[in-house]
Amino acid sequence: MTHHRNGRLASALLALLALLALLAGAAGASDRGVRIVHASIPMPDGVMLAATLYLPGDLRRGERVPALLEYLPYRKDDDTAPGDYGNHAYFARHGYVGARVDIRGFGMSGGAPTTREYSAQEQEDGERVIAWLARQPWSNGNVGMLGISWGGFNSIQMAMRRPPALKAILAVEATEALFKEDVHYMDGIMHVDEFEVSMDLDQGRSAAPNFPLDEDTLAQRMDSTPWSLDYFRHQRDGAFWRAPIRRFEDIRIPCFLIGGLQDGYRDSIPRMLERVPAVVRAWVGPWNHDYPNTSMYGPRIEWRDQAVRWFDHWLKGIDNGVEREPRLVMYQQHSHPPGAAAQDVPGEWRAESWPPQGLKPVTWFLAPNHQLTPAPAAAAIDHLRYVPSAGPEAGFWWGELLPDQRPVDAFSLTYDSAPLDAEVSMLGLAHARLIVAADAPLADWVVRLEDVAQDGSVTAITGAGIAGAQRLSMEHPEPLVPGQ
């Protein structure tokens, strides 16, 4: 833990990038207008996938431009239409064809819903969509892929599959760790919320705007098995969760990654910085599960101008220097109050390498009398009585605008350090080692790292959970009490 000498370089960098984008707009790149075309993309089995294409309004006959694909089950013609227009029209005005495609069985796309998220069928269809975009008469043969959450997940997955026309991706708030980090089993602990329910119900919704109720439509949509039932049958890591994922080392195209410190999908960024052999650039800001320009927590910043610069270089061959910029632009948060109310988190931008240079590991020890000390202390045993109703309000994935942690701490074992006499800057992945026991065959443990303010309010910094039965292996769990 340390402060870094180059801590404020990134703020100047971001200001410079914003100026360059403004100058590009002034030069005429942003006044092209938009033309929207609805298309159907054929699959080999006869199923048609629905696409909305956002074309530059002044695209001339014979002009060739790249395509930017966003590929989702989230119904482009009703549920996501406003956001789709805001993003893809922006890219169209900068000389791209934005392609928003519903995966099969959802929205306007035909066929039965796939059997799970990120299925082999979804990925195979995705490769064909990319090839179709590259063949269009307006295409220069280069396709980029982008999106947030699901769209970021499958952007990374498609980069691993290496379809020839896919030349770069931009993944926002995404991960490749489908068991440990995705919404179904966070840290290996089962989680069910409104997302699970909505995705099960979405399989039965017919297409907007007509919402047909004919027998063929209902048979395909209503007879599908709810995904959550299959997820409940796979409560350990293994082939089911790993099937959609290939190796980071298979990625050969440039990756631009955006993560949020109030979001659950962020730990994949250091893994990709370390393991992907292609060019990787990353931004990590104070944002929740949203784009940087619409996040509840700020400072908000525009990202689409930087997406344009990124894809201009890799899809149009423009020498604008993006490949020479810092690998990681990171927001160093300062103390801030907890809660879901919109706020600008105080802090500063940093330009970093990865792993950052100059980091100094610091260890804290759980000590008697609920102290947290920088040196080992005498052994003590603390007991915690299980309260089934305590804990959900702590947040479900280590982010997303967590509330004051004091009500949760009241039913937890807490260990407090002495008041800090100097600022402590933390960057990296925290680790906790527990020596614990339970009198039940199954138990979960959760550790939270928190910032206690002078007024007593408690802001969660980060945390982790572990299913006790998975303490040795997430793939081969064992009961805590032998024989039970």
C-alpha positions as CSV (number, residue, x, y, z in Angstrom):
1,M,0.0,0.0,0.0
2,T,1.5,3.3,-1.0
3,H,0.9,6.5,-2.9
4,H,2.3,6.7,-6.4
5,R,4.4,9.5,-7.8
6,N,2.5,9.5,-11.1
7,G,-0.9,9.7,-9.4
8,R,-2.2,12.7,-11.3
9,L,-0.9,11.9,-14.8
10,A,-4.2,10.3,-15.8
11,S,-6.3,13.4,-15.1
12,A,-4.2,15.4,-17.6
13,L,-4.4,12.4,-20.0
14,L,-8.2,12.3,-19.8
15,A,-8.5,16.0,-20.4
16,L,-6.2,15.7,-23.4
17,L,-8.3,12.8,-24.8
18,A,-11.5,14.8,-24.3
19,L,-10.0,17.8,-26.2
20,L,-8.9,15.5,-29.1
21,A,-12.4,14.1,-29.3
22,L,-13.9,17.6,-29.3
23,L,-11.6,18.7,-32.1
24,A,-12.6,15.6,-34.1
25,G,-16.2,16.5,-33.7
26,A,-15.5,20.1,-34.8
27,A,-13.8,18.7,-37.9
28,G,-17.1,17.1,-39.0
29,A,-17.0,13.6,-37.7
30,S,-20.0,14.0,-35.5
31,D,-22.5,15.7,-37.9
32,R,-23.1,12.8,-40.3
33,G,-26.6,12.0,-39.2
34,V,-28.1,8.5,-38.8
35,R,-30.1,6.2,-40.9
36,I,-31.8,3.2,-39.2
37,V,-32.3,-0.1,-41.1
38,H,-33.9,-3.3,-39.8
39,A,-32.4,-6.5,-41.1
40,S,-32.7,-10.2,-40.7
41,I,-29.5,-12.3,-40.5
42,P,-30.0,-16.0,-41.7
43,M,-28.6,-18.9,-39.7
44,P,-27.8,-22.3,-41.3
45,D,-30.9,-23.9,-39.6
46,G,-33.2,-21.3,-41.1
47,V,-33.6,-19.2,-38.0
48,M,-33.5,-15.5,-38.7
49,L,-31.8,-13.2,-36.1
50,A,-33.2,-9.6,-35.9
51,A,-30.7,-6.7,-36.3
52,T,-31.1,-3.0,-36.1
53,L,-28.4,-1.2,-38.1
54,Y,-27.5,2.4,-37.4
55,L,-25.7,3.7,-40.5
56,P,-24.0,7.1,-41.1
57,G,-26.7,9.2,-42.7
58,D,-24.4,10.4,-45.5
59,L,-22.9,7.0,-46.3
60,R,-22.0,7.2,-50.0
61,R,-22.3,4.4,-52.5
62,G,-19.0,2.5,-52.5
63,E,-17.9,3.9,-49.1
64,R,-16.6,1.2,-46.7
65,V,-16.8,1.5,-42.9
66,P,-16.4,-0.9,-40.0
67,A,-19.3,-2.4,-38.0
68,L,-19.7,-2.3,-34.2
69,L,-21.7,-5.3,-32.9
70,E,-23.7,-5.4,-29.6
71,Y,-25.3,-8.9,-29.2
72,L,-27.8,-9.4,-26.4
73,P,-31.1,-11.1,-25.3
74,Y,-32.3,-7.8,-23.9
75,R,-35.0,-7.0,-26.6
76,K,-33.7,-4.2,-28.8
77,D,-37.2,-3.1,-29.9
78,D,-38.6,-2.2,-26.5
79,D,-36.5,-2.8,-23.4
80,T,-33.2,-1.3,-24.5
81,A,-34.3,0.9,-27.5
82,P,-33.5,4.3,-25.9
83,G,-30.0,3.4,-24.7
84,D,-29.3,1.6,-28.0
85,Y,-30.1,4.7,-30.0
86,G,-27.9,6.9,-27.8
87,N,-24.9,4.7,-28.2
88,H,-25.1,3.4,-31.7
89,A,-26.3,6.7,-33.2
90,Y,-23.2,8.2,-31.7
91,F,-21.0,5.7,-33.4
92,A,-22.8,6.1,-36.7
93,R,-22.2,9.8,-36.6
94,H,-18.5,8.9,-36.3
95,G,-18.3,6.7,-39.4
96,Y,-19.4,3.3,-38.1
97,V,-22.4,1.0,-38.6
98,G,-23.8,0.1,-35.2
99,A,-25.4,-3.3,-35.2
100,R,-27.7,-4.3,-32.4
101,V,-28.7,-7.9,-32.6
102,D,-31.1,-10.0,-30.4
103,I,-29.8,-13.5,-29.7
104,R,-32.1,-16.3,-30.9
105,G,-35.3,-16.8,-29.1
106,F,-35.4,-13.3,-27.6
107,G,-37.0,-10.1,-28.9
108,M,-37.5,-10.1,-32.6
109,S,-35.1,-12.9,-33.3
110,G,-36.6,-16.3,-34.3
111,G,-36.1,-19.7,-33.0
112,A,-36.4,-21.2,-29.5
113,P,-34.5,-19.6,-26.6
114,T,-31.1,-21.0,-26.1
115,T,-30.6,-23.5,-23.2
116,R,-28.5,-21.2,-21.0
117,E,-26.6,-18.0,-21.0
118,Y,-23.6,-17.9,-23.3
119,S,-24.5,-21.2,-24.9
120,A,-22.6,-22.8,-27.7
121,Q,-25.6,-21.9,-30.0
122,E,-25.3,-18.3,-29.0
123,Q,-21.6,-18.2,-29.7
124,E,-21.9,-20.0,-33.0
125,D,-24.7,-17.6,-34.1
126,G,-22.4,-14.8,-33.0
127,E,-19.6,-15.9,-35.3
128,R,-22.1,-16.0,-38.2
129,V,-23.4,-12.5,-37.4
130,I,-19.8,-11.2,-37.4
131,A,-19.1,-12.8,-40.7
132,W,-22.4,-11.4,-42.2
133,L,-21.5,-7.9,-41.1
134,A,-18.1,-8.2,-42.7
135,R,-19.7,-9.2,-46.0
136,Q,-22.1,-6.3,-46.4
137,P,-21.5,-3.9,-49.3
138,W,-20.9,-1.0,-46.9
139,S,-18.4,-2.9,-44.8
140,N,-14.6,-2.6,-44.9
141,G,-14.4,-6.1,-43.6
142,N,-13.6,-5.1,-40.0
143,V,-15.9,-5.7,-37.1
144,G,-15.6,-4.6,-33.5
145,M,-17.7,-5.9,-30.6
146,L,-18.8,-4.0,-27.5
147,G,-21.3,-3.9,-24.7
148,I,-21.9,-3.7,-21.0
149,S,-22.5,-6.8,-18.7
150,W,-23.9,-9.5,-21.1
151,G,-22.5,-7.6,-24.1
152,G,-19.1,-7.4,-22.4
153,F,-19.2,-11.1,-21.4
154,N,-19.8,-12.3,-24.9
155,S,-17.4,-9.8,-26.4
156,I,-14.6,-11.4,-24.3
157,Q,-15.9,-14.9,-25.3
158,M,-16.0,-14.1,-29.0
159,A,-12.5,-12.7,-28.8
160,M,-11.4,-16.1,-27.4
161,R,-13.1,-17.8,-30.3
162,R,-11.2,-15.6,-32.8
163,P,-13.6,-15.2,-35.8
164,P,-11.5,-13.7,-38.6
165,A,-13.4,-10.4,-39.1
166,L,-13.4,-9.5,-35.3
167,K,-10.6,-7.1,-34.9
168,A,-11.1,-5.4,-31.5
169,I,-13.5,-5.4,-28.5
170,L,-14.6,-3.0,-25.8
171,A,-16.0,-4.8,-22.7
172,V,-17.7,-2.9,-20.0
173,E,-18.4,-4.4,-16.5
174,A,-17.8,-8.0,-17.5
175,T,-15.9,-11.1,-16.4
176,E,-15.0,-14.5,-17.7
177,A,-15.4,-16.3,-14.3
178,L,-18.9,-17.6,-14.7
179,F,-19.1,-19.6,-11.5
180,K,-17.1,-17.5,-9.0
181,E,-18.0,-14.0,-10.2
182,D,-21.2,-14.1,-12.2
183,V,-24.6,-13.3,-10.7
184,H,-25.7,-16.9,-10.0
185,Y,-22.9,-18.0,-7.6
186,M,-21.0,-15.0,-6.4
187,D,-17.9,-16.3,-4.6
188,G,-19.4,-19.7,-5.1
189,I,-22.4,-18.9,-3.0
190,M,-25.8,-19.3,-4.6
191,H,-27.6,-16.0,-5.3
192,V,-31.1,-15.5,-6.6
193,D,-32.6,-12.1,-7.4
194,E,-34.9,-10.3,-9.8
195,F,-32.5,-10.8,-12.7
196,E,-32.9,-14.6,-12.5
197,V,-36.7,-14.3,-12.5
198,S,-36.8,-11.8,-15.3
199,M,-34.6,-13.9,-17.6
200,D,-36.8,-16.9,-16.9
201,L,-39.9,-14.9,-17.8
202,D,-38.3,-13.2,-20.8
203,Q,-38.1,-16.6,-22.5
204,G,-41.9,-16.5,-22.7
205,R,-42.3,-12.9,-24.1
206,S,-43.1,-12.7,-27.7
207,A,-41.7,-10.0,-30.0
208,A,-42.4,-6.3,-29.8
209,P,-44.2,-4.3,-31.1
210,N,-46.9,-6.8,-32.2
211,F,-46.5,-9.4,-29.5
212,P,-47.9,-12.3,-31.5
213,L,-49.7,-15.1,-29.7
214,D,-49.9,-17.7,-32.5
215,E,-49.3,-21.3,-31.7
216,D,-45.8,-21.5,-33.2
217,T,-44.6,-18.5,-31.3
218,L,-46.0,-19.7,-28.0
219,A,-44.7,-23.2,-28.5
220,Q,-41.1,-22.0,-28.9
221,R,-41.2,-19.4,-26.2
222,M,-43.4,-20.9,-23.5
223,D,-42.0,-24.5,-23.7
224,S,-38.4,-23.6,-22.9
225,T,-37.0,-24.7,-19.5
226,P,-36.3,-21.8,-17.1
227,W,-32.5,-21.3,-17.0
228,S,-32.5,-20.9,-13.2
229,L,-33.6,-24.5,-12.7
230,D,-30.5,-25.6,-14.6
231,Y,-28.2,-23.3,-12.6
232,F,-29.6,-24.8,-9.3
233,R,-28.5,-28.2,-10.6
234,H,-24.9,-27.0,-10.9
235,Q,-23.9,-25.8,-7.5
236,R,-20.2,-26.3,-7.9
237,D,-17.6,-25.2,-10.5
238,G,-16.8,-27.5,-13.3
239,A,-17.5,-28.3,-17.0
240,F,-20.9,-26.7,-17.0
241,W,-19.6,-23.2,-16.1
242,R,-16.3,-23.5,-18.0
243,A,-17.9,-24.7,-21.3
244,P,-18.5,-21.2,-22.7
245,I,-14.9,-20.0,-21.9
246,R,-11.7,-20.6,-23.7
247,R,-8.3,-19.3,-22.6
248,F,-7.2,-15.7,-22.2
249,E,-4.1,-16.7,-24.0
250,D,-6.3,-17.4,-27.1
251,I,-7.1,-13.8,-27.5
252,R,-5.2,-12.2,-30.3
253,I,-7.1,-8.9,-30.8
254,P,-6.9,-5.6,-28.8
255,C,-9.2,-5.3,-25.7
256,F,-10.4,-2.1,-24.1
257,L,-11.9,-2.9,-20.7
258,I,-14.0,-0.6,-18.4
259,G,-14.7,-1.5,-14.8
260,G,-16.4,0.1,-11.8
261,L,-15.3,0.0,-8.2
262,Q,-19.0,-0.2,-7.2
263,D,-19.6,-3.1,-9.6
264,G,-19.2,-6.8,-9.1
265,Y,-17.4,-7.4,-12.4
266,R,-14.0,-5.9,-12.0
267,D,-11.5,-8.7,-10.9
268,S,-11.2,-9.9,-14.5
269,I,-9.4,-6.7,-15.5
270,P,-6.1,-7.5,-13.7
271,R,-6.3,-11.1,-15.0
272,M,-6.6,-9.9,-18.6
273,L,-3.9,-7.4,-18.1
274,E,-1.6,-10.2,-16.9
275,R,-2.6,-13.0,-19.3
276,V,-3.9,-11.7,-22.6
277,P,-1.0,-11.6,-25.1
278,A,-2.7,-8.9,-27.2
279,V,-2.9,-5.2,-26.4
280,V,-5.1,-4.5,-23.4
281,R,-6.1,-1.1,-22.1
282,A,-8.3,-0.6,-19.0
283,W,-10.2,2.1,-17.2
284,V,-11.5,1.5,-13.6
285,G,-13.6,4.3,-12.2
286,P,-15.9,4.8,-9.2
287,W,-18.9,3.6,-11.1
288,N,-21.7,1.2,-10.3
289,H,-23.1,-1.4,-12.9
290,D,-23.6,1.2,-15.5
291,Y,-21.7,3.1,-18.2
292,P,-19.2,5.8,-17.0
293,N,-21.4,8.6,-18.4
294,T,-24.6,7.4,-16.7
295,S,-23.4,5.9,-13.4
296,M,-25.1,6.9,-10.1
297,Y,-21.6,7.4,-8.6
298,G,-19.3,9.9,-10.3
299,P,-17.4,11.6,-11.5
300,R,-19.1,10.7,-14.7
301,I,-17.0,10.8,-17.8
302,E,-17.8,10.3,-21.5
303,W,-16.6,6.9,-22.8
304,R,-18.0,6.8,-26.4
305,D,-15.4,9.3,-27.6
306,Q,-12.7,7.0,-26.4
307,A,-14.4,4.0,-27.9
308,V,-14.3,5.9,-31.2
309,R,-10.6,6.5,-30.8
310,W,-10.0,2.9,-29.9
311,F,-11.9,1.5,-32.9
312,D,-10.6,4.2,-35.2
313,H,-7.1,2.8,-34.7
314,W,-7.8,-0.9,-34.8
315,L,-10.7,-0.9,-37.4
316,K,-9.8,2.1,-39.6
317,G,-6.0,2.1,-39.3
318,I,-5.8,5.7,-37.9
319,D,-2.6,6.5,-36.1
320,N,-4.0,8.3,-33.1
321,G,-1.7,6.8,-30.4
322,V,-4.1,4.7,-28.4
323,E,-1.7,1.8,-28.4
324,R,0.9,3.9,-26.6
325,E,-1.3,5.1,-23.8
326,P,-1.1,3.8,-20.2
327,R,-2.3,0.2,-19.8
328,L,-4.5,1.1,-16.8
329,V,-6.2,4.4,-15.9
330,M,-7.5,4.0,-12.3
331,Y,-9.6,6.2,-10.0
332,Q,-8.1,6.4,-6.5
333,Q,-11.2,6.9,-4.3
334,H,-11.0,8.9,-1.1
335,S,-13.3,8.5,1.9
336,H,-16.9,9.0,1.0
337,P,-20.3,8.3,2.7
338,P,-22.2,5.1,2.0
339,G,-25.6,4.8,0.4
340,A,-27.5,4.6,-2.9
341,A,-27.9,8.4,-3.3
342,A,-26.1,9.8,-6.3
343,Q,-22.7,11.3,-5.4
344,D,-19.4,12.3,-6.8
345,V,-16.7,10.2,-5.0
346,P,-13.7,12.4,-4.1
347,G,-10.5,11.1,-5.5
348,E,-7.9,11.3,-8.3
349,W,-7.1,9.6,-11.5
350,R,-3.9,7.6,-11.8
351,A,-2.0,6.2,-14.8
352,E,-0.6,2.8,-13.8
353,S,1.2,-0.2,-15.1
354,W,0.1,-3.6,-14.1
355,P,1.1,-4.9,-11.7
356,P,1.6,-1.3,-10.3
357,Q,5.2,-0.5,-9.4
358,G,6.0,0.5,-5.8
359,L,3.2,-1.4,-4.0
360,K,4.1,-2.5,-0.5
361,P,2.1,-5.4,1.0
362,V,0.7,-4.7,4.4
363,T,-0.8,-7.3,6.8
364,W,-3.3,-6.7,9.5
365,F,-4.1,-9.2,12.3
366,L,-7.4,-10.0,14.1
367,A,-6.6,-9.4,17.8
368,P,-8.3,-9.9,21.2
369,N,-11.0,-7.4,22.1
370,H,-12.0,-7.0,18.5
371,Q,-8.9,-5.1,17.5
372,L,-7.2,-5.0,14.1
373,T,-3.5,-4.6,14.6
374,P,-0.4,-4.3,12.4
375,A,1.4,-7.0,14.4
376,P,0.5,-10.5,15.5
377,A,-1.3,-10.6,18.9
378,A,-2.1,-13.3,21.4
379,A,-4.5,-16.0,20.3
380,A,-8.2,-15.5,21.1
381,I,-11.4,-17.3,20.1
382,D,-14.4,-15.3,19.2
383,H,-17.9,-16.9,18.7
384,L,-20.6,-15.7,16.3
385,R,-24.2,-16.8,16.7
386,Y,-25.9,-17.4,13.4
387,V,-28.8,-15.1,12.6
388,P,-30.6,-16.2,9.4
389,S,-32.1,-12.8,8.7
390,A,-28.9,-10.9,9.0
391,G,-26.7,-10.0,6.0
392,P,-28.6,-9.5,2.8
393,E,-28.5,-5.7,3.2
394,A,-24.7,-5.8,3.0
395,G,-25.0,-6.0,-0.7
396,F,-25.0,-8.9,-3.1
397,W,-21.8,-8.6,-5.1
398,W,-19.3,-6.2,-3.4
399,G,-20.6,-3.1,-5.1
400,E,-23.7,-1.4,-6.4
401,L,-24.0,1.5,-3.9
402,L,-23.9,-0.3,-0.7
403,P,-25.6,1.1,2.4
404,D,-24.1,2.0,5.8
405,Q,-22.7,-1.2,7.1
406,R,-23.4,-0.6,10.8
407,P,-26.7,-2.6,10.8
408,V,-24.8,-5.6,9.2
409,D,-21.8,-5.2,11.5
410,A,-24.2,-5.5,14.5
411,F,-24.6,-9.2,13.6
412,S,-21.0,-9.7,12.6
413,L,-17.6,-10.1,14.3
414,T,-16.0,-6.7,13.8
415,Y,-12.3,-5.8,14.3
416,D,-11.3,-2.1,14.3
417,S,-7.9,-0.6,13.8
418,A,-6.8,2.5,15.8
419,P,-7.6,5.7,14.0
420,L,-5.2,6.2,11.1
421,D,-2.7,9.0,11.6
422,A,-1.9,9.1,7.8
423,E,-3.6,8.4,4.6
424,V,-3.4,4.8,3.3
425,S,-3.7,4.2,-0.4
426,M,-4.8,0.7,-1.5
427,L,-4.6,-0.8,-4.9
428,G,-4.8,-4.4,-5.8
429,L,-6.6,-7.5,-4.6
430,A,-7.0,-7.9,-0.8
431,H,-6.7,-11.4,0.7
432,A,-8.1,-12.7,4.0
433,R,-7.0,-15.8,5.8
434,L,-9.4,-17.3,8.3
435,I,-9.0,-20.0,10.9
436,V,-12.6,-20.8,11.6
437,A,-14.9,-23.7,12.5
438,A,-18.7,-24.3,12.4
439,D,-20.9,-27.0,14.0
440,A,-22.9,-27.5,10.8
441,P,-21.9,-29.4,7.6
442,L,-22.5,-26.3,5.5
443,A,-21.7,-22.6,6.3
444,D,-20.7,-19.6,4.4
445,W,-18.2,-16.9,5.6
446,V,-18.1,-13.3,4.5
447,V,-15.3,-10.8,5.1
448,R,-15.8,-7.1,4.5
449,L,-13.1,-4.4,4.5
450,E,-14.6,-1.1,5.6
451,D,-13.8,2.5,6.1
452,V,-15.1,3.9,9.4
453,A,-15.7,7.7,9.3
454,Q,-15.3,10.1,12.2
455,D,-19.1,10.4,12.4
456,G,-19.3,6.6,12.8
457,S,-20.8,5.8,9.4
458,V,-19.3,2.8,7.7
459,T,-18.5,2.5,4.0
460,A,-17.8,-0.9,2.4
461,I,-14.5,-0.9,0.5
462,T,-14.5,-4.4,-0.8
463,G,-15.2,-8.0,0.4
464,A,-15.4,-11.6,-0.4
465,G,-17.4,-14.7,0.6
466,I,-16.6,-18.4,0.6
467,A,-18.9,-21.4,0.8
468,G,-17.3,-23.4,3.6
469,A,-17.7,-26.7,1.7
470,Q,-15.7,-25.2,-1.1
471,R,-12.8,-24.2,1.2
472,L,-10.4,-26.6,-0.6
473,S,-12.0,-26.7,-4.0
474,M,-15.0,-25.1,-5.8
475,E,-15.2,-28.1,-8.0
476,H,-15.1,-30.8,-5.3
477,P,-16.8,-29.5,-2.1
478,E,-16.6,-31.3,1.2
479,P,-18.8,-30.9,4.3
480,L,-17.3,-29.0,7.2
481,V,-18.3,-31.8,9.6
482,P,-17.0,-35.2,8.5
483,G,-19.7,-37.7,7.9
484,Q,-22.5,-35.2,7.5
